[in-house]
């Protein structure tokens, strides 16, 4: 105290951590004739202040360590975009040394297509419209290639709530983006392949339909063939909509003689025209078949024997009145009807027998099956 200097010191009092206190000693000596006669001063307990300072230091130290050693890129950015502080992960991510990066702004390394959106969000933070934002964006690596990142930005304010800077957290998602690109490509390829498969399937379906139609169609007349006859018969028999069922077997009279006289090409013209006449005469639910050679058949769902005979007579008369090349054409027709549980073969056999009777009766007529064994035919 002989130096007449005041003192201002912080000291610890107490023996253990729990009882220890920090105190601030402030003293001013009174010097008389070169000697300190009195000491004026204060003793202030600053324990809580020291604890707050210690907690703040620990918090800042923890942040500093986390910032430096974080597994993701971290940066403190000024309001004008200048890098204030960056960690090693961010430097490694975009290929710049810390000293190089500090000379740039985030705008300098941001892809132009992403910059406007980034600045819009940043300005909203500056204007107080939001406290943080997150977006995917692209940085340019020092070597020139693109680095895809997920950016999270928060504002840092001082104790007066004025904006101080921004803290950015940056995650490299280039691998994820590449994986997504590959998945998208695979999905696009799969979609294209599915479209191609659907196209091929449609073509195959159409081809099968055409093939099926060709297998069931007589190429000369365009009528159904014998295969179509059995399919149509089975469809009618499996349906409960039509009962009974009439069958007419039609044979062109003296057709072999016609072919021998005028040739097979002329004979084909007759068969084609016969098919057209038959189509005109039958109902919508009836099916006309070229059974083979000069023989035709008509399937008449829901027709009794008498109704089938009337239709057959209409067909016979229409053909007899039709004008054919070279000479007139007539047909003989045999009719049968199913009202019980007769199978197809039995029904056809009875129609064939009736056709035989029609030819035996002089041709150009209609004969019906025998209703009872030994009875006469109902012929026309």
Buried (B, 14 or more C-beta within 10 A) or exposed (E): BEEEEEEEEEEEEEEEEEEEEBBBEEBBBEEEEEEEEEEEEEEEEBBEEBEEEEEEEEEEEEEEEEBEEBEBBBBBBEEEBBBEBBBEBBBEBBBBEEEEBEEBBBBEBBBEEBBEBBBEBBEEBEEEEBEEBEBBBBBBBBEEEEBBBBBBBBBEEEEEEEEBBBBBBBBBBBEEBEEEEEEEEEEEEEEEEEEEEEEEEEEEEEEEEEEEEEEBBBEEBEBBBBBBBBBBBEEBBEEEEBEBBBBBBBBBBBBEEBBEEBEEEBBEBBBBBBBBBBEEBBEEEBBBBBBEEBBBBBBBBBBBBEBBBBBBBEBBBBBEEBEBEEEEBEBBBBBBBBEEEBEBEEBBBBBBBBBBBBBEBEBBBBBBBBEEEEEEBBBB
